[in-house]
Amino acid sequence: MRTLVILGGGTAGTMTANKLRSRLADDEWQIVVVDKDDVHDYQPGYLFIPFGINTPQQIRRSTHVFLKDGIELLMCEIRRVDPQARVVHLANGRELSYDYLVIATGTTPRPDQTPGMLGDEWHKTVGEFYTFEGAI
């Protein structure tokens, strides 16, 4: 049995897992998606929350809902990847060996890199819609 590990259960990670599950034989390939939690946000929808077009409930779902049968979802933080050994080390001490690895961990906004963004006015008079909290 060969193993494909996908780091990240967002849009890119779930799409990759589902496409490859359809193309790789179940009896030859194990597909494992690793994400820190079971929360899947449709990030483009964040923009519409402040204007009342979308509600938070429309944006946020369980990652399990989006994954086809035959895909394992592990919820754990990733500690590090050892590409030479082909092993992903998880925060709970577990090690995942892989034949192929896809890294689809997304992006993280960095308001701290723009002078004046952070401070007492953050999410009051200085806002953003790149995170769930900011959109709310």
Residue pairs with C-beta under 8 A, 6 or more apart in sequence:
1 27
1 28
1 29
1 30
2 28
2 29
2 30
2 99
2 100
3 29
3 30
3 31
3 32
3 96
3 97
3 98
3 99
3 100
4 20
4 24
4 29
4 30
4 31
4 32
4 98
4 99
4 100
4 101
4 102
5 32
5 34
5 88
5 96
5 98
5 100
5 101
5 102
6 13
6 16
6 17
6 31
6 32
6 33
6 34
6 101
6 102
6 104
7 13
7 34
7 35
7 78
7 81
7 88
7 101
7 102
7 103
7 104
7 105
8 33
8 34
8 35
8 103
8 104
8 105
8 106
9 33
9 34
9 35
9 38
9 40
9 63
9 67
9 73
10 35
10 40
10 41
10 43
10 104
10 105
10 106
11 42
11 43
12 104
12 106
13 33
13 35
13 102
13 104
13 105
14 33
14 40
14 63
14 66
14 67
16 102
16 104
17 31
17 33
17 67
17 68
17 71
18 66
18 67
18 68
18 71
20 29
20 31
21 31
21 68
21 70
21 71
22 68
24 31
26 70
30 72
31 70
31 71
31 72
32 71
32 72
32 73
32 74
32 96
32 98
33 63
33 67
33 71
33 72
33 73
33 74
34 74
34 75
34 76
34 78
34 88
34 90
34 96
35 63
35 73
35 74
35 75
36 75
36 76
36 77
36 78
37 63
37 75
38 62
38 63
38 64
38 73
38 75
39 60
39 62
39 63
40 60
40 61
40 62
40 63
40 65
40 66
41 59
41 60
41 132
42 58
42 59
42 60
42 61
43 130
45 54
45 58
45 59
46 59
46 129
46 130
46 131
46 132
46 134
46 135
47 129
47 135
48 54
49 55
49 56
49 59
49 129
49 135
49 136
50 127
50 129
50 135
56 132
56 135
56 136
59 132
59 135
60 132
63 73
64 73
67 73
74 90
74 94
74 96
76 90
76 91
76 92
76 94
77 90
77 91
78 88
78 89
78 90
78 91
78 105
79 89
79 90
79 91
80 88
80 89
81 87
81 88
81 89
81 101
81 103
82 88
82 89
83 101
86 97
86 98
86 99
86 101
87 95
87 96
87 97
87 98
88 95
88 96
88 98
88 101
89 95
90 96
109 128
109 130
109 131
109 134
111 117
111 118
111 122
111 128
112 118
116 126
117 126
119 126
123 133
123 134
127 134
128 134
129 135
